[in-house]
Amino acid sequence: MKKLQLHNKTYSKVLQMHCLGVALVLMVFCLPSPTSSCTEQEKDSLLRFLAELSQDGGLSASWQNGTDCCKWEGITCMQDGTVTPVLLPSKGLEGRISQSLGTLAGLQYLDLSHNLLSGGLPLELLSSSSIAILDVSFNQLNGTLHELPSSTPARPLQLQVLNISSNLFAGQFPSAIWKAMENLAALNASSNSFTGRITTQFCNSSPSFTLLNLRTNKFSGNIPQGLSDCSKLRVLRAGDNNLSRTLPDELFNATSFEYLSFANNDLHGVLDTANIVNLRNLITLDLGGNIFSGKIPDYIGQLKRLEEFHLNNNNMSGELPYALSNCTNLLTIDLKSNHFSGELAKVNFSNLPNLKTLDLYSNNLSGTVPKSIYSCSNLTALRLSTNHLHGQLSLRLGNLKYLSFLSLSKNNFTNITNALQILQSSKNLTAVFIGYNFWGEILAQDETIDGSGSLQVLDMQGCNFSGTIPVWILRATNLQMLILCGNRLTGPIPGWISSLRHLFYMDVSSNSLTGEIPLTLTEMPMLKSTDNATHLDSTVFELIVYNSPSLQYRMITSFPAVSNLGNNYLTGVIPPQIGQLKALAALDFSFNKLSGEIPQSVCNLTNLQVLDLSSNNLTGAIPVALNALHFISAFNISNNNLEGPIPYGGQFDTFQTSSFNGNPQLCDSVLTQKCNSAEAHQPVILSEKRADYKMAFVIAFSAFFGVGVLYDQLVLSRYFGKSY
């Protein structure tokens, strides 16, 4: 995460303007002279701060009592020796923040961000009459912010920028703080647990107030009506709270707004209000993740400066208005997961030359992809999946030279051969999702398709394709994820699969593949060593493609290493060399015709979280050493011809009996077939208590299955959730 979580340029510019403005002034007056030397009182205050740290990040090597503190690490003094900035971000500091820092009479800039500091925030810092910038973000500070003491000086506090984001603060934000902070211009209190209602008291007490970030807290109630009194407020972020009711009309009178976000709350109502035109300075409008309904008003076209428009995950409906074409500065349109209908051609995308992201996933849009979209030459991410679009891909797709993310899944597109030939002309494509289209067609084997050297993710699942796994995939030399499940592909798994040196996720399940498991499958470089994970490109997804209950991910490294060959017609034995694939998190060979024993080498797969060998013709005993695999949370060997006792101890104590059903010769105390005393005697690899393993199972299961459901039908077999 970047400092202050500045992912929007408007928000970033405003906060940086205040910080840099104050910092530049401080720099002019804080340049040390050759004769500057701090006072004993200030040295003592700093040493008391150091003494209260349990980990000082090496500061003690510099902060020596017998030396001039103006030369200490992170300390700068004015020419008279007064300590002004104390800048100690990302130093690995642990412990409490000493109130002694509040006695530094000339302290103007205190930065303790990105450390591991705990405890409360000393009131002496908030009530300081000299501090202009206070940044304690990204620590573990907790407790409540108390009211300022009655001894607070009557003169206004100098604090202009206060950043307490990404801590553990709770309770209500005390109103008395606002009264004393007449100069406050920017407050970032995001990612805490503050409660209560959002106050507008700062609008009156701090006339220069420009930026307020309350995102990811527990604020509740309605949006206060007094926001229109904030004549200079440019940035307001209050997403990811518990706000409810409708947007107050007064909100649209706050004409200075440039960034307005109430995403992921419980707001409702319609947006069809003419007052929205008052927000003519708006650059970012984010109302996603609420319960808004109705149509997008035509008035939206009068927001000429609008660059980011988010109405995703609401109950919006109707056609997309032509008026969007008038917002010529748009960079992002995010309307996914609504009920919009009609044809996309209603919007003239030719008027949006700066558009980079268009996300219309999961609506009811129909018709063909309009030609005007191909005029958006700066487009990097296009998602039209889960709609009712039809037709063939246009040759003009090649005009989108910067396109790296394309998702067309779950529509009614046709002519897969044409589509693949067109896609290869987009040389920057890294992620392509075209599954659940081209129903029943033959998967192209065209030798002229080069596979695109930039391609890292290819999803063509659920198309009912016939044919074989095409050799042109081999030429996608940077491919990392290959999803071909849910088709009718025949023939063997090609031996050249190991030539895809970056491939770590392969799902070819639910096809009609035949032959044996190729030995080359056990030579895949990305699956043989966990060290390879550091080489994955973490920016492959321009858009979020899946989420968990509390987090959202773009990083391809969030996906586990998977080999899923289930539900085919594979024969032969499981090769003993399978034990080389130590990076595997999920191995699924279920519903095939495999024979022979479960190789002992499977016990070497210490990262396995899912192992499914069910519904085959496997024989022999269950390897006892499998109970040493700590992380297995889903295990199934049912419907085989296995025999002998079921191992106990380790994760085996957590598996349901259904994991073993359909093996008449297996025995166990909980099965119908009981073991005799000789059979029951087996070595126990691990001896911890059963309760410990149940807890380990819960942790492993939660961690792995927290991956959740993929937006673009990228599912990790039946164990990992249903597709959207």
N, C-alpha and C positions, 0 to 999 in steps of 0.2 A: 504494500500500500504506500502511495506517495504521501508526503507530509500534508496533513490537513485534508487528505482525500480529495484533492482538487482535480476532478476529472472533467469539469466544465470550465471552458476558458473565461466565461463571464465572471463566474464565481471566483476563479483564480485571480483574474486581473484586479478585481475589487479588493480582495484581501491583500494581495501583494502590493497594491498601491498604498494601502495604509501602512503595512509593515515596512516597505522600502522607504516610504516618505519619512516616517519617524526615524528609521535606521540611518538614513543619510544625514539627517540633522544631527543625530548622535555622533556619527563619524566625524563630522566637522569639529565638534567640541571635545571629542574624546581622543584625539591624536596625542599620544604620550610624548612628552618632552624628555630629553636626555636626563633631566634632573628630577623627574617625577618619582615620588615614592609614597606609597599608601600609608595612612595613619595606623597607629597601633590598634585603635578601636576597630577600624575596618578589617585589619588582619585578624583580630580576635573573633569578629563575627564570621568570617569565612572559615576559620579553623573550627569553630563550633559547628558549622554546617558539615564540615568534613567528618567531625567526630561522630555525628549521628548517622553516618552512612555505614551500612554493614558491608557493602562492596563499593569501593571508591573508583573503580576503573583505572587505577594507576595514578590518580591525582596526587596521592601522598608523596610520590617521587618528586613532584614539582612544588607542591604546597608545603614548604619547609618553614618552620617558625623563624629561622634566622635569615631569611631572604626577603627581598622586596616583593610584596604580593602583586604589584603591578606587572611582574614578570612571570606570574604563575600561569599555568595552562588555563585558558578560557577566561582570563581576567584582563580587562583593559581599563586604564585610568585616564582621567583628564590631566591637564597640565599641572593642576594643583594636587594631584595624587588621589583624587576622589574616584572610587570605583564606580563605574557607570554601567557598562555591559558585563553580565556574567553569562557566558555562552557555553553551555555544557551539554549539547544534544548528543544522543547516541553514544554515550560513554560507558554504558553498562552499569550505571549507578543503581544501587539498591539501598533501601532504608527509608527513613522519613525525611521530609523537607524541614529543616530547622527554621524556627521562627526568627532566628538571628539574622537571616537574610533581610528581614524587614527593617533592621536597624541600620542598613547601609543607606545613609542619608541621600547620597547622590545616585543610587541605583535607578537606571532608566530602562534597561532592557534585560530581562531575565528569561533565558531559554534553557529549560530542563527537559525538553521533549524527547520522546523515544528512548526512555530508560525504563527501569523497573521499580520506580519509587512507589511507596505505599503510604498508608495513613491518610490523614486529612490535609487540606490546603490551609496553611496558616493564615489567619485573618490579617496578620501583620502585613502580608503581601497584598491582599485586596484593599487594605486601608492605607497603603503607602501613598504619600503625597508626592512621590517622585517617579514611580514606575510608570512608563508609557506603554511598554509591550511586555506582557506576561504570557509565556507559553509553557504549559506543563502537559501538553497533549501526549497521548500514547504512553501512559504509565499505568499504574494500578492504584491510583488514588481513590479513596472511598469515603463513605460517610456523607453528611449533608453539608451544604454551604450555609453557615450560620449568619444571622444578622450582624451587621457591622457594630462594633462596640460603641457605647455612648461617648467614649473618649476620642472617636474619630475627629480629626481636625475639621473645623467649620469650613475651611477653604476647599474648593472643588478638588477632587482627586484628578491626577494627570493621566490616568489609565485610558489609553485609546484603543488598544487591541488586547483582548483577553481570549486565549485559546486553552480550554480545559477539555477538549474533545478526547474521545477514546480512553476513558477512565471508567471508574466504577461508582461515580457519584449517584446519589439517590435523593429522594425527597423533593420538596418544592423549591423553586428558585426564589430566594428571599427578596421581597419588594424593596427593602431599604437599600439594597446594593444599587438599584437603579437611581435612587434619589441622589446618591453621593457621586455617581459617575457621570458628571455633566459632559465630559469630553469623550466618552466612549463612542467609538465609531464602528467597531467590529467585534462581535462575540461569536465564538464557535464553541457550542456546548454539545455537539453531536456525539452519538455513540456513548451514552451514559444511561442512567435509569431515572431521570428526573420525572416527576409526576405532577399532577395538578393541571390547571388551565394555563394557556399561554396568555401572558399579560401584554398590554400595550402601553404600560407605564413608561417604558423607555422612549416612546415617541415624544413625550412631553419633557422628560427629564434630561434626555440626551439629544439635543437638536441636530447634532451632526451624525446621528446613527445611520449607518449605511449598509451594514451586513449583519444578518442574524441567521445562524445555522443551529437549528434544534433537531436535526434529523436523527432518527433511531434513538428515541427515548420512549417514555410512557405517558406523554402528555395526552389529555383527554378533553372532552367537551367540544364546543364549537369553535370555529375560527373567530377570533375577536373582531368586533366591528370597527374598533378604533385604528385599524391599520392605515386608514386613509390620512390620519394625522401625521404619519411618518413621512414628512415631505421630502426627505433625502434617502429613504430606504430603497436600495437598489437590488439587494439580494435577500430573499427569504426562502429558507429551506426548512420544511417541517414534515418531510416525508417519514414513513415508517414510525408512526405514532398510533394513537387510538382516537384521532379526531373524528367527529361525526357531524351529522346534519348537512346543511347546504352551504354553498359559498355565499357569504353575505354580499349584498349589493355594494356596500361601502368599499369592499375590497377592490372593485374596479375603478375606484376614484384615486387609488394610489398610483398616480401617473408616472412616478419615478422608477417603478419596478422594471428591472431588466432580466432578473432570474426569479421565477416563482415556481416553487415545487411543494406540492402536498401529496406526493405519491405514496401509495400503500397505506391508506387510512380507510375509514368507513364513510367517506363523504358520498352524498347522493344528490339527486336532482338533475335538472337539464341545464345545458350550457347555452341555450338559445336566448341570449340576452344581448341587446344592442350596446350595453355598457362596456362590453369587452373591447370596443374600439378605443376606449380611454387609455388602454395599456399600450400606447403606440410605441413605447420604448422597449417593449418586451422582446428579449432575445431568446430566452428559454422558458417554455411553459410545460410543466410536467405534472399531469393529473392522473397518471397511470396507477393501476392497482386500487381503484375505488369502485363505486357502484353507480357512476353517472350513466344516464340513459338519454335517449333522444338522438337527434342528429347533430352533426358538426355545423354550427351556424355559418351562414355566408359571411358574417361579419369578420370571420377569421382572416379573410383576404385583406383586411385593412391593417393587419399587423405586419407592416412592410419590413421591419427589422428582424422578424422571427427567424431563428436558425434551428432551434430544437423544439420539436412538437411531439409530446408523448401523451397519448390517451389510451395506452395499452391496458388490457385486462380490466375492462369495464363492461357495461351493458349497452354500449352505443349501437345505433342501427342506422338504417337509411343508406342512401348513396353517398359516396365521397363527393363533396361539393367542388364545382369548378373553381370556386374562390381560392382553393389551395394553390392554384396555379399563379395567383397574384402574390404569394409569399416568395418572392424570387430569391431571397437569401437563404432559403431552407437548406440545411445540411443533413438533418435527420427527421424522418417521419416514422413514428412508431405507433401503429394502430392495431397491433396484434391482439388476438383473443377478444374480439368483439362480435357484433352481428351485422357488420356492414355488408351491403348487398349491391347488386347492380354491376355495371361494367366499369373497369378501370379507365376506359377511354374518356370518361367524364372529366378526368383531370388531364390537363395539358402539361405533361412532364417536360416538354421542350422549354418551358419557362423557368425550369429549375436547374440551371447549369451547374450549380454548386452542390447538388444533392449527392451525399455519400452513402447514406443508409436509408433503405426503404424496407420496412418490416410490416407486412400485412398478413402474417401467419394466422391461421384459424379464424376465418371469417366466412361469409357466404358469397364471395365475389364470383362473378361468372364472366363468360366471354373469353376473348383471347388476350394475350399480353399486348398492350397497345404499343404501336411503333414509337410513340413519343418517349417511352422509357429509354430507348436506345440512344436518345440524344443526351442523356445524363452521363456525359463522358467521364465524370469524376466519381461515379458510383463504385463503391468498394464492397458493399454488402446488399444483396437483394434476396429477400425471403417472401415468397408467394405461396408457401406450402399450406396444405389443408384448406383449400377453397374448391371452386367448381370450374376452374379454368380448363380450356381445351385448346386443341390445335397443335401445330408443330413449332419447335423453336425456330427463331428467325436467324438468318445469316448475320443480321445486324448486331447480334449479341457480341460479335467480335469487335464492335466499336467500343465496347466497355473495357478499355485497356487496363484499368486499375481494379477490375472486379476480382476479388479473392474469395468471396463467400457467396455461394448460390444454392438456394434451397427451393425446389419446386415440388417436393414430395406431396403425395395425396392430392392429386388433381387428375385430369383426364388427358394428359398429353399423349401424343402418338408419334410413331416413327423413331425408334431408338437409334437406328443407324444414322439417320440424319442428325439427331441430337448429339451423338458422340463426335461426329465429324465437326460439328459447329463448336462444341465445347473445347476441342483441342486448339481452336484459334484464340481462345482466351488464355494467354500464356501465364497470367498471374493467378489463376484459380488455384487455391489451396484446399478448399473444402467444397464438395459437390454432393448434394442430397437430391436424388431424383427418383427415389423409391415410390412404390404404389402408383405408378403410371405405366404406359406402354403395355397394357394388359395382354398377356399371352403372346407377345411377339418373340421373335428369335433374337437372342443376344448377339449382336454383331461380332463377327470374327475378322473384320476387315483389317488386313495387314497394314493399311495406310494410316490407321489410327495410331498415334505415337504415345498415347497415354499421358502426355504432359508431364514434364520434369518437375513442375512446381506442385503438382497434386499430392496432398498429404492425407486427405480423407475422401473416400469414395463410398457412398451409400446407394446401392441399387436394390434394396430389399423389397419383397412383397409385390413383384411385378409379374409373377408367374412366367418368367422367361424360360424358354427352352434353349437347347444348345449346350455347349461346354464352357468351362471357365476360359475366357478368351486370353490368348497369349499377349495381346497388346497391353494387358495390365502389367506385364513384366517391364514395360518401358516406362512405367510411372515410378521412376527410380527412387523417389523420395516418399513413396506411399507409407503411411504409418497405420492407417485404419482401413480395413476392407470389409464391407458388409454386403454379402450376397444372399442372405438367408431368405427363405420364403419364396423360392422360385422352383423351377423344374429342371435345373441343370443336371446333366448326365456326364458320364465319363469319370476318369480318375481325378484326384487332386493332383495338379501338375507338380512334377519334381522340381521345377524351377522356382517354387515358392520361396525357397531359402535365399534366392538371389535378391529378393526385396529386403535389403539389409536394414531398413528402418521399420519394417512392419512388426508391430507388437500386439495388434488387435485384429483377429480374423474370425469372422462369423460366416460360415457357409452352411449353417444348419438348415434343416427342412428343405432339402433338395432331393435329387435322386442319384447322388454320386456313388460310384462303385469303386472296386479295387481295394487295395490295402492302404493303410496309413503310410505315406512315403517317409523313408528314413530322413530325407532332406528336411522334413518338417521339424525334426529334432535338432537341426543345425541352424535354426533361425537366430541370428546374432542378438536381436533385441530381447529375445526370450531366455537367452543363456546366462545373462549377467544383469543383476540389478543395477550395476553401475551405469548401464546404458541409458537409464531413465533421464539422466542429467542432460542428454544430448537432444531431447525432444524440443520441438519448437513450441513455446508456450503461447504464441500469439496466433495460432492457426485459425481460431474461431473469431471472426469479426463480431459475431453475435453470440449471445448466450444460447447454448443448445440444450442444456439440461439444468435442472435445479434440484436441490435437496430441501428439506423443510425450512432451513434457515439461511442457506447460502446459495449463491449462484456462481457458476463457473464458466470461464471461457477457455481455461487451460486444458490442452490435450493431455497433459500429464496427470490430470485428475482422473482419467480413465485407467482402470486396472489392465494389466496384461491378460489377454483372453485368447484361448484357442477353443472354438466351438464348432465341432464337426457333427453334432447330434442330429438325429432323425434323417439318416441317409441309408445307404445299403453297403456300407464299408465292411470288408471281410478281413480275415487274417488275425494276427495277434497285435496287442499293444506293444510297440517296440520297446525293449528295455532301455534304449537310449532316451526315452521320454524324461528320465530323471535329470537330464542335462538342462532342462528348461526351468531353471531355478527362479526366474522372474515371474513365472505364471501365477496369477491370482485366481483364475478360473479355468478349469479343464472339463470339457463336456464332450464325451464320446457316446452319449446315451442313444438308445433306439437305433442301433446298427446291428450287424451280424458278426461282431467280433468274438473270437474264441480264445482259448488258452487262459493262462493265469494272469492275475493282476501282478505286474512286475514289481519286485521289491524296490526298484529304483524310484517308484512313485513317492516313496517315503523321503526322498531327497528334496521334494518340492516344498520347502519350508515356508514359502509365502502363499501357499494355496489357501484360498478362502471358500472356494466352491469346487467340489469334485463330484461329477455325475457320470457313472458308468452303468447306469441302469438299462434294463431291457436289451441285453446282449446274450451271448452264449458262454460267458466266462465261467471257468471252473477253478477248482482248487480252493485253498484257504485264503482268508483275508489276512494280509500281512500285519502282524502284530505291531510293527513299528509305525503304522499309520497313526496310532494314538499319540505320537510325538509331534504331530503337526498342530501347533498351538492355535493357528488362526482359522482353521476350517469351521465355517458356520453353516454350510449347507453340504450335506453328504448323502448320496443315494447310490446304492448298489443293488436295488431291488430287481426282481425278475431276471435272474441269472441261474447258474447251476453251481453256486458256491457251496462249500461244505465246511464243517468244523465249527469251533466256537467263535463267537463274536468277541473281538478284543474288548477289554474294559480298561477304565482309566483314561485320563486325558479327555479329549473332545468326545470320545465315544460314549461317555456318560451323559451327554447332552442330546444325542440323536434320538429321534422318534423310531418306534419299531417299524414304521412304514418304510424307513430307509433300507430295511433288510428283507421285507416281504418278498414272497415269490422265489425263495431259495429253500426248497424243502429240506436240504441236508444241513442247513445252518442250525446251530443250537445256542441257547442262551437261557438264563433264568427267567426272562420276561417273555420268551417266545413259547409257542406251543411245543416245539421240539426242545426238550431239556437236555443239557449235556450231562454225560456221566462224569464221575469224579476224575477220570484220566483226561478226558477232553477239557474239563473245566480248568485243569492246572496249566496255566500259561504264564510266561513272564510278564510283569507289569513294567512298562518302560518308565512311566511317571508315577509318583507316589503321593502327589498333593491331594488334598481333600477334594471330594466331589464338589463341594460348594464353590471352591476356588475356580474350578473349571466352568461351572455354570456362569460365574461372573465373567470369566474370560470369553465365554461364548456370547454373552450379551454384548460385551464391548466390541468384539470382532464383527458380530452380526450388524450392530448399529453403525459401525464405521463403514462397512462395505455397502450395506443396503441403503445407507444414507445418500448414496449417489443419486437415487431417485429415478425419475422418468425423463427420458429424452424428449425435447420438444420436436425433434425431427425424426422421430421413430427409431432413434439409435438405441436399441434395447440390448441388454446383456443377457440374452436368452430368457427363458421363462422365469429364471430366478430373480431377475432384476427389474421386474415391473412390466406393466403393459404399455404398449405404444399409444401415443395420442392419435 
